Amino acid sequence: MSAQTPPTLLKLAMQALLRDETLDMSALDKLPMVFFPALFKEALTGRHTTTVKAMVAAWPFPCLPVGALMKTADLETLQAVLAGVDTWLQRKFHSRRGKLQVLDLRKKHHEFWSIWADAEDGDCSAETLDEQQVVKALPRYALRQHLKVVADLWLMYCLNEKQACFLHWAHQRKGSIQFCCMEMKIWALPVYVIREVLNVFHLEYIEELELNMLSWDLLKLLQLTPYLGQMRNLRKLLLASIFKTVFLIGNRTTDREEKCVRNFISQFSKLNCLQHLSMNGMYFLRDHLKQVLGCLMAPLETLSITSCNLSQSDLNSLSECPKLFQLKHLDMKHVGLTSLDLRPLQILLENVADTLQSLDLKACWISDSHLTMLIPALSKCSQLANVSFYDNYFSMHNLRKLLQHTANLSKMNVEQYPAPLECYDELGYISTERFTQLCAEEIDRLRAIRQPKYISFATLICSRCGERSVYGQGLRLCVCQQR
Ligand SMILES: [Zn+2]
């Protein structure tokens, strides 16, 4: 629209309505439905909180995806929306306007606004816009009897004032409103706060849960055990940083601890939809991976076990679990495999040869003999697109063998290999010249067979500056090598 274009009748009407501070429910009840979306947008972005409150209470459509408009909204605007819901709840008689079923606070694009924006732009007449079209855009949890409030929660370290305001409001209304959260991320909050949050929401709606405790002990995690089992539609679960600080007598694990761990893990058998499982720094996984995998109800797409201390029996369970045979992503970085027999990993790779797309074995500290065992299976993983082998001990000879045997993997995109052992001197310091020469040679050899896209070789992390030298698109040396 150019600067000269006169405002449409709709715009003029909206401006008049927004100027009217006395706009109340009875006036809104008479307002044609087609005015609502555009007027609400204007009221919200212009922070006309009285109008926002009145419009929420009189909203004539089944869904109000207000979160899509609130990406930068302030506390006052949120309070106005929530106050509008309160008024809606208090209205004894819901006229034709009283159709609101879902208030969606998720800050995601919502088709509802696009449909109405098209209508305003004249792509179709607002008057003829079929309400069915809007209803069709509603998610599956809508179109039911009681008001649902949908929100995604990302609570990092502490609650900000808008989160605190919403949760306080929700806590007081959990009897009259159904609160649903599809995506919940909680980092480093006290366990009593997490329990309060979980008590507000209907847990069966949670599809993605990330609990990063930043050094929690098992006792705290156990307080969440009853909640986990209720999340029956959980597709994605990430648990991180559970340390051992309780139950320990000397070096012996007590029976009580064992019982608690088993009880926690047994909840996994209630997660019928789980497809992506990530466990980072979970000390109690040692000697319990078999139980975890045995509890899986659906085939996993992603298995991520990182910074964990696994036993041989844990590793063995990887080759025995049919629920892993369709894995697309396997991440075992920072799991020390040096002293383990990798045959089960080899078997797993053979089993997932048709599906595996990414493999991360960074910092597993494996050596040539391990690599030799894995190469035949790796060469069959036809879908592999991303691999990382940084921080392992491979000689030039075996690294070359790996590259030759995986040269036919046409989908390969990002490849990260460790600098061959021959690049280090007797004291473990890198020889920049040798590093550059050997890596350049290897990339040239590979180019003769296929075109690598993002290939890099990296040294171990330098003990002096904490960085690594990387040879990829060019040479990037660690800070001390640059001097
Ligand atoms: Zn350095």
Residues whose N, C-alpha, C, O or C-beta is under 5 A from the ligand:
A	BS01	ZN	C462 R464 C465 G466 E467 C478 V479 C480 Q481
